[in-house]
Amino acid sequence: MLKVVANRVHGNCAGIRRRDFLKAGVLGLTGLTLSDLLRARAHAAQQGQPVKNTSVVWLWLPGGPTHIETFDPKMTAPAEYRSVVGAVKTCVPGIELGAIFPKIAQVADRMAFVRSFAHTNSGHAGGTHFVMTGYDHIPADNGAPPIRPSIGSIVARVRGPNHPVSGLPTYVRLGGIYADGPAWLGPAYAPFDTTGNARNNMNLKVSLQQLEDRRSLLRSLDRINREIDQSGLMAGLDSFDQQAFNLILGRAKDVFDLSKEDPRVRDRYGPGLGQQLLLARRLCEAGVGFVTVTYGGWDHHGNIKQELERQAPQLDHAVATFVEDIYARGLDQQILLVITGEFGRTPRINNDAGRDHWAPLSTLALAGGGLKMGQVIGESSAKAEVPKTTPITPQDLMATIFHVLGIDPHIQFRDPSGRPVYAVEHGRVIAELV
């Protein structure tokens, strides 16, 4: 078993730090598990579970992005409540965004901004768990592990961990998030982690001659065992091993290599987050079903105006470029972009010229996915404190994502006690989007 440790540290006011561990078996070269994942994918297909050729890019803004300065500037509110960065008109008449997003404003006709997204947990870990899984988990803020599988892991469970043709993982993590894992669904449905050295696992660490020797050995062992096997199992193992070899030797690893992309496209996306979203687009084109991308640093308890003016331009450029790109390529029916974080920020500016944690209204925007764009969904109260219209909940967001992915939101799994539980118990697809 190959173990990769990625020392990627994330911090916020709760002092949360994480070290991501990845265990990846590669083709049996170090204790094969990839064939097991491919086998699970085939098993899902045998169960007759529908697989839709759609994908989700989950852009996570850890720390809790302000809902006011992003997508609900509330310029009619008193000065201590309205957006401290002002507002910008969009290409959709009547819709304004925070003035730090002039480029996103120009693609607003291809996006939807939810102004009534809300839940009840204003803790970093707890709020993250709520949005990532659809379920509250108060002990999360005291270091408790997640108790429900994430949306991405559910997608991997339904579709199978790997794409049946390319062999690419169904669920890829470009940035770690608390509660982004499989919980009791099991490690087969964890995200493929590209941080640290994980990407290098797709490159051969042995010569082609050694690899062929390994391949020949497997074939020899299979022939020996097949003579005493009456079930056809060994023939099945041959096919899974072949898929595993093809993943490493074929084009799958090239999908992760941005040098294969047109240099003009790379330049247009820009550095940092832009390159991450470009990679996410490439992965989705190749059949990956769910990709998480993180762009942190939104825990603005003080000096929020200065912090946003420093941080927002990269987000503004990268998101606008991604949206333009998927529409230009005709991928807007296949790829859904979701932009959110664990909660919003307090409506009233505090004594440090910042905003504190506030789950009763949270940040959410979407683009593509074959949904109805160019609109604002829901309305906040006069001071952006709570939803004025019916709240959109994390489970509603989950149900909408499952709708795009062709997954029945009422699908059930068995928890550790053996009891069947729904992936989504109370959520409904956001009606305005369909």
N, C-alpha and C positions, 0 to 999 in steps of 0.2 A: 504493500500500500504506500502510495506516494503522499507525503504530507507537505503542504506548502503553508508557510506562515506569512501573513501580510500585516506588517506593523502600521496599519492605517489608523490613526487616532482621531476620534471626533470628540469635540468638547462643547459644552454649553453651560448655562448658569447652574445646572444641577450637578456639574462635575462628572458627567457621564463620559467614560472612555471605553473604547472597544478595541479588541484585537481579533481580527478575523482569521479563522483557521479553515483551510481547505484540505480535505483529503480526497485525492483523485487517483483512482486506479487507471492505468493507461495500458490497454490492450494485453493485459496479463503480463506485461514486461516487469511489473513490480507487484503483482497480486491482483489480477484483472477484476475490475468492477464495471467497466464501460459496457461490456457485453450484457451484464445484468441490467443496465439501464435500457439498452436497446430491446432487450427481451420484455421488459415491463412496458415499453412503448407498443410493442406488437400485441401484448396482452390487452392493452386498452382498446386497440383496434378490433380485436377479436370479440370484445364485449359489445360491439356495435355502437360505441359512443361516437356521436358525430364530431368531426373535426373541421372547423371552419378556418379558412386561410386568412385569418386576421391576427393582428398583433397590437399590443399596448406598450407604449413607452411611458413609464411612470417617473416623472421628474419630481423628485422630492427636495423640498427646501427646508432642511432641518434647522431647528431653533424656533420655528413658529413665525412665518412671514406675516406682516401686517396686512389685514384685509383692506384697510382703508387706503394706504398709500399705493397698493397694487391695483386692485380692480374695482374699488368702491370709494372714490375720493370724497364724496359727501360734501361738496363745496357749499351747500346751503346750510350746513350745520354751524354752530358757534365755533369761533376760532380755535378753542381748545379741543375740539373734536374733529374738525375737518382735516383733510390731507395737508401735512406740513410741507409737501413738495408741490402742491398745486395739482392741477389736472390738465390733461391734453385731450382734445377732441379726436375721435377715431374716424375711420372711413365709413362707419355706420352712423347715420344721423341719430342724435340723441344719446349716444353712448360715449361716456368719458372714462378714461383710466387715469391712474396716477401719472403725473407729468414725467416721471423717470422712465416711462415706457413709450417713447415716440415711435419706435419701429414696430412694436407689437400693435400699437394703435393703427398702423397702416395695413395690418392683416386681420383686423378685428372682424371683418366679414367672414373670415374662415375660422373663427373661434367662438366659443360660448363662455360667458362669465357668470358663475353662480354666486349670487349675493345673499343666499339664505342657507349656506352650508354650515351645519352646526352639530355639536355634540356636547358632552358634559364633563370631559376630563381635561383640565388645564395643566397637567403635569407633562413634562417632556416625554418620558417613557410611556406613561399611561395614555397620553394623547396619541402618541405614535402607534401604540398597540391598537387603539380604537380605530384609527384611520386605515392602518395596514391590514387589519383582520375583520373589521366590522363589529368588534366586540370590546367592551370596556374591560379593563384589568387594573384595578386600583393598586394592587401590590407591585406593579411594574416599577413604580417610582421608588420603591425600596429595594430594588435589585432582583425582584422575582423574574424568572424566565417566562417567556410567552406561553400562553395556554391555548391558543388557537392558531391554525395554519394561516399563512398570509395568502393574499389573492394570487400572487405568482405561483406559490406552491400548489394551490388548488388547480390552477391552470395546468401545471405539470402533471398532477395526479389524473386529471381528466384526459388530457391529450397524450400523456406518456412523457417521460423525461427527455426523450430525444425525437427529433424530426425523423420520420420514417425514410425519407429520401436522402437528405443531406447528412443526417446523423448529428446535426447541431443540437445543443441543449434547447429544451423548450423554454427554460427560465434562466436568464443571465443577469447577474448582478455586476453593474459597473461601479457601484458604490454601496457599501454596507449600510443597512438601516435596522434598528432594533425591530424585532417581530417580523422580519422579512423572510423567515424560514418556515419549515414544514410542521413544526410542533409534533403532534402525535401522528401525522400522516407518514412520518418516517424519512430518513435521510436521503432516500432515492429521489425525493421531490424537493430537495434543497436547491438553491440557485447555484449555477456555475459561476464561480467567483473569479473575476479577471484582475483583481488587485494583486499587488506584489508580483510574485513569480508565477502566478497561476496561468497566465497567458502562455508562458514558456513551456508549460506542460504539453502543449499541442505541437511542439517542435521535437523532433527525434533526438534522443540523448544517446542513441546507439547507431552504429553504421547500418546501412541498408543490408549488408551481408549478415550482420548479427540478427537483424529483424527477420530476414528470410529464413535464417536458421531456426529462429523461434517459431516462425510460421510453419516450417516443415515439421518441427517437433510436435506442434499441436495437431497437425494432420496425421502424423504417425500415431499419436496417442488416440486420436479419434477413431482411426482404422482398427486399432486393437480393441477399443471398447465397443465399437459398432458390431463386432462379430458376436458379442454376447448380449447386445442390446436388442430387444424385440419391440421396443416402444416407438422407435423413430426419434428418440430424444437427441441422440448424438448428431443426426442430420440437422436438427434444429440448431444445435450449438454451432455447427459449422457456419450457418448463415449469420448468426449473431457475431461470431468472431470476424467474419468477412466484413460486416458493416463496421465493426470497430477498427479494423485495419484501414478501411476506406476513409474513415473520419480523419485519421492522422495523415494518411498518404495522399488524400484527395484534396479538393478545393476548399473544404470546410475551414481549415486554418487560415486560408487567405482572406476570409470574410473579416477576420479580426485585424488584418494588416491594412492600415490606412494608407500605406504607400501604394497600394493597388488602386486607390481612388484617384480620379482626375485631380491634378494639383490645383486647378482653378476652383474646383468645388471645395477642396480642403481650405484654400485661402478664404473663400467666401464665408465659410462657417466660423472662421476665427479660432483663436487658441482656447485652451482650457475646456470650459463647458461646451463650446462649439464643437470641438473634436469628439467629445463624448456623445453628443447628440448625432453627429455624423456616423459614428460607429453604431449607435443604436439603430439608425435608419438602415445601415447595411445589414445588421443582424436580422431585422424584421423582414427585409427583402429576401433573405435566405431561409426564412421559415421559423425563426425564433418567435415564440408567442408572447413573451413578457420580459421586458428589459427595465431594470431600475437604474436611474441616474440620479446622483445627488449633487447639490450645489449649496454648500452650507454657509452658516454665519448669519442667521436671521433673528438671533435672540437679542433684539435691540431694546434693552432697558433704559439706555441713555443715548443722547445725541443721535436720534434716529434719522434726522434729516441728512446729516453728514455721512452717516454709515450707508444709507440707501443710495446717496449720490455716488458713493465710491463703488458700491457693489452691484447696483442694478444694471449698468450699461452692458456688462457681459451677458447677463440673463436676457436682457432686451434684444440684443443682437442675435444671440444663439437661437432663441425661441422663434423670432421672426424669420430667420433663415431656414430653420427646420420646417416651419409651416409652409413657407413659400416652396421649399424643395419637394415636400411630399405631394403638394398639389400640382406642381409642374411635372412630376413624374407619374401622375395618376395614381398615387398611393394613398390618397385621402380616404378612399373607401376601405382600405386594408389596414391602415395604421391609425390608432387613436393615441393622441398625446394627452396625458393627464398631468396637471401642475397643481401641487398641493403641499401641505406640511402638516405638523401635528395640531396646530390651532392658529387662531388669529392673535391680535394684540388688543389691549384694552382701548376702548373708544376714546377715553380722555387722556391727553398727554400728561405724564407724571412730572414730578418736580425736577427730574434729571433730563427733561426734554426727550423722554423716550416713552415707550409703551410696554406694558407688562403682559403676562400670559392671559389669553381670553379664548376659551373654547366655544362660548355661546354664539360666536360668529367666526367662521374660519375661511381660509383662502382656498378657492377652487376655480380652475379654468380648464377648458378642454378644447381640442382641435382635431378635426378629421373623424375617422372611424365610421364614415358613412352616416353620421348624425347631422341634425339640423344646426347649422352654425349661424353666425352673424346676429347673435342675440344675447340679451341679459336674461338670466333665469332667476326668479325670485326677487325679493326686495327686502332690504334691511329697514330697521326703524330709523327715525329721524336723526338719531345720533350714532347710528351704526352699532347699536348695542346688542340687539337680538334680531332674529328674522321677523319681519312684519307679515310675510306670507308664510305658508306652510314650510317648515324646515326641511331641507334636504339633508339626510343623515349619511353616515359612512356606509350603512347597509344599502341605501339607495344608490350610492356611487358604485358599490360592488355589483348590485343587480344590473346597473347600466353597463359596466365593463363586461359582465358575463353575457349580456345581450349582444354586444359587439363581437365577442369571441365565440358566440354560438353555444354557450354553456347554459344549461337549465339552472336558474338561480335556486331552484328548490331541490337540487341534487343533495343527497345525503351521504355521509360517511360515518363510520363507527369510531367513536372516541375510545380512549384506553379502557374504559369499563365495558366496552362492547355495545354501548347504547347508540342507536342511530341518531345523528344530529344533522340539522340542515346547515349548508354553507351560508345561506341567507335566510333568516327566520322572518324578518319583518320588512325588509327593504323592497322597494318597488322601482322599476326602471323610471328614470326621470322623464316624465311624459312629454315635456317640451322638446326633448331631443330626438324623439322618434316619430 
